[in-house]
Amino acid sequence: MSAKKAIVLLSGGLDSTTVLAIARQQGYACYALSFRYGQRHSAELDAACKIGQTMQVIQHRIFDLDLTLFDSSALTNCRIQVPLVESTGIPVTYVPARNTIFLSIALGWAEVIAAEAVFIGVNAVDYSGYPDCRPEFINAYQAMADLATQQGVEGHGIALKTPLIDATKADIIRLGAELGIDYAQTISCYQADASGLACGQCDSCRLRAAGFKQAGLKDPTLYRSAS
Amino acid sequence: MSAKKAIVLLSGGLDSTTVLAIARQQGYACYALSFRYGQRHSAELDAACKIGQTMQVIQHRIFDLDLTLFDSSALTNCRIQVPLVESTGIPVTYVPARNTIFLSIALGWAEVIAAEAVFIGVNAVDYSGYPDCRPEFINAYQAMADLATQQGVEGHGIALKTPLIDATKADIIRLGAELGIDYAQTISCYQADASGLACGQCDSCRLRAAGFKQAGLKDPTLYRSAS
């Protein structure tokens, strides 16, 4: 009997890498999906490729998506500066409808390969400012997806899996460490340099560093300067 | 006061062209969005561009989307033949999650330009075999979209508009004719040639021809052979 299949959205960051390890542990044959969507740096995608190889995914697709069409986000628009102080409300690093778009493409691929599940590393604790990281969004997306696909029409819709949605960064790191992840391979920084060194100052770097501290584990992140 | 904005998904076909005319009539400043997603022919996109100009859209973006990743549809895979006889169930011309993906990208753009609405020419009468053309899908998509975006969080979500969902092809053609559309500009054929001539035999051609007949209007479609 062939293994059940899952699509795993893999950015190359800490969260999505942990999700891939969880999907593998649950016995899924994993198909990794990454996006080249106009990020400032390619180090994150390079990391995703190495992680996919290390974790022996069945296939890894890099999907080109020109979200520079949407010119308002700091993650895709070099004219907007990434904030170095903690922000409130919806961060300017929010890419409009990003998870909606990523999940839609994952859904299409899942339908083609008859995958049972799509895994995504959304987290409502640290990313409460992003509308598309909340449980109510995920539930509504699932309801829509059940009606959108041939598999859904036939009564065996594709299940959205969000194993990290309620976890703190420390929880995620502890779990990943138990699953044997080498977090030095992962990149969380919003503005990593070409070789993958992290700035240590952006929101994402600060969350990550605090997570290792809370988890009581050594932070293996490679920073470009002491932070 | 500036006009309210709408994104209109414009394929270059009969339905989406009619939808654009409806959105204009309703007073929207229209932003057309088309996709280059691995269609067999580019005539449809050429038609979309001309129609966008004729109808004076504010902007027209062509979004590249490599759906050849999804290798199972006759519309993006030249190894699968387009069926020339009427099919039952979900047609093989169904592109997995296509409307889900198209709407997601429209949603992102709508958020960026603060559009109030996204118009899509789905139709549950002629395309009942497509899961993502049904009213229940659209309703679920709306519920998801209201939770996905910054505008939704702020209480003024983006409205999905499907003015053709319950219309017959004859209804659509009569309405478009009243709005002054030159349907010779539009292409519905699944396998039009490079110059835009229709085959006259595929599902889409047959539906269109029957629509003109039922509407009691002359069919202006340019066929490559008598059909």
Boltz contact constraints between the chains, C-beta under 6 A:
constraints:
  - contact:
      token1: [A, 61]
      token2: [B, 69]
      max_distance: 6.0
  - contact:
      token1: [A, 69]
      token2: [B, 61]
      max_distance: 6.0
  - contact:
      token1: [A, 70]
      token2: [B, 108]
      max_distance: 6.0
  - contact:
      token1: [A, 70]
      token2: [B, 112]
      max_distance: 6.0
  - contact:
      token1: [A, 72]
      token2: [B, 112]
      max_distance: 6.0
  - contact:
      token1: [A, 90]
      token2: [B, 150]
      max_distance: 6.0
  - contact:
      token1: [A, 96]
      token2: [B, 108]
      max_distance: 6.0
  - contact:
      token1: [A, 96]
      token2: [B, 111]
      max_distance: 6.0
  - contact:
      token1: [A, 96]
      token2: [B, 112]
      max_distance: 6.0
  - contact:
      token1: [A, 97]
      token2: [B, 104]
      max_distance: 6.0
  - contact:
      token1: [A, 97]
      token2: [B, 107]
      max_distance: 6.0
  - contact:
      token1: [A, 97]
      token2: [B, 108]
      max_distance: 6.0
  - contact:
      token1: [A, 97]
      token2: [B, 148]
      max_distance: 6.0
  - contact:
      token1: [A, 100]
      token2: [B, 104]
      max_distance: 6.0
  - contact:
      token1: [A, 100]
      token2: [B, 148]
      max_distance: 6.0
  - contact:
      token1: [A, 101]
      token2: [B, 104]
      max_distance: 6.0
  - contact:
      token1: [A, 101]
      token2: [B, 105]
      max_distance: 6.0
  - contact:
      token1: [A, 104]
      token2: [B, 97]
      max_distance: 6.0
  - contact:
      token1: [A, 104]
      token2: [B, 100]
      max_distance: 6.0
  - contact:
      token1: [A, 104]
      token2: [B, 101]
      max_distance: 6.0
  - contact:
      token1: [A, 104]
      token2: [B, 104]
      max_distance: 6.0
  - contact:
      token1: [A, 105]
      token2: [B, 101]
      max_distance: 6.0
  - contact:
      token1: [A, 107]
      token2: [B, 97]
      max_distance: 6.0
  - contact:
      token1: [A, 108]
      token2: [B, 70]
      max_distance: 6.0
  - contact:
      token1: [A, 108]
      token2: [B, 96]
      max_distance: 6.0
  - contact:
      token1: [A, 108]
      token2: [B, 97]
      max_distance: 6.0
  - contact:
      token1: [A, 111]
      token2: [B, 96]
      max_distance: 6.0
  - contact:
      token1: [A, 112]
      token2: [B, 70]
      max_distance: 6.0
  - contact:
      token1: [A, 112]
      token2: [B, 72]
      max_distance: 6.0
  - contact:
      token1: [A, 112]
      token2: [B, 96]
      max_distance: 6.0
  - contact:
      token1: [A, 131]
      token2: [B, 148]
      max_distance: 6.0
  - contact:
      token1: [A, 131]
      token2: [B, 153]
      max_distance: 6.0
  - contact:
      token1: [A, 132]
      token2: [B, 148]
      max_distance: 6.0
  - contact:
      token1: [A, 136]
      token2: [B, 147]
      max_distance: 6.0
  - contact:
      token1: [A, 137]
      token2: [B, 147]
      max_distance: 6.0
  - contact:
      token1: [A, 137]
      token2: [B, 148]
      max_distance: 6.0
  - contact:
      token1: [A, 140]
      token2: [B, 143]
      max_distance: 6.0
  - contact:
      token1: [A, 140]
      token2: [B, 144]
      max_distance: 6.0
  - contact:
      token1: [A, 140]
      token2: [B, 147]
      max_distance: 6.0
  - contact:
      token1: [A, 141]
      token2: [B, 144]
      max_distance: 6.0
  - contact:
      token1: [A, 143]
      token2: [B, 140]
      max_distance: 6.0
  - contact:
      token1: [A, 144]
      token2: [B, 140]
      max_distance: 6.0
  - contact:
      token1: [A, 144]
      token2: [B, 141]
      max_distance: 6.0
  - contact:
      token1: [A, 144]
      token2: [B, 144]
      max_distance: 6.0
  - contact:
      token1: [A, 147]
      token2: [B, 136]
      max_distance: 6.0
  - contact:
      token1: [A, 147]
      token2: [B, 137]
      max_distance: 6.0
  - contact:
      token1: [A, 147]
      token2: [B, 140]
      max_distance: 6.0
  - contact:
      token1: [A, 148]
      token2: [B, 97]
      max_distance: 6.0
  - contact:
      token1: [A, 148]
      token2: [B, 100]
      max_distance: 6.0
  - contact:
      token1: [A, 148]
      token2: [B, 131]
      max_distance: 6.0
  - contact:
      token1: [A, 148]
      token2: [B, 132]
      max_distance: 6.0
  - contact:
      token1: [A, 148]
      token2: [B, 137]
      max_distance: 6.0
  - contact:
      token1: [A, 150]
      token2: [B, 90]
      max_distance: 6.0
  - contact:
      token1: [A, 153]
      token2: [B, 131]
      max_distance: 6.0
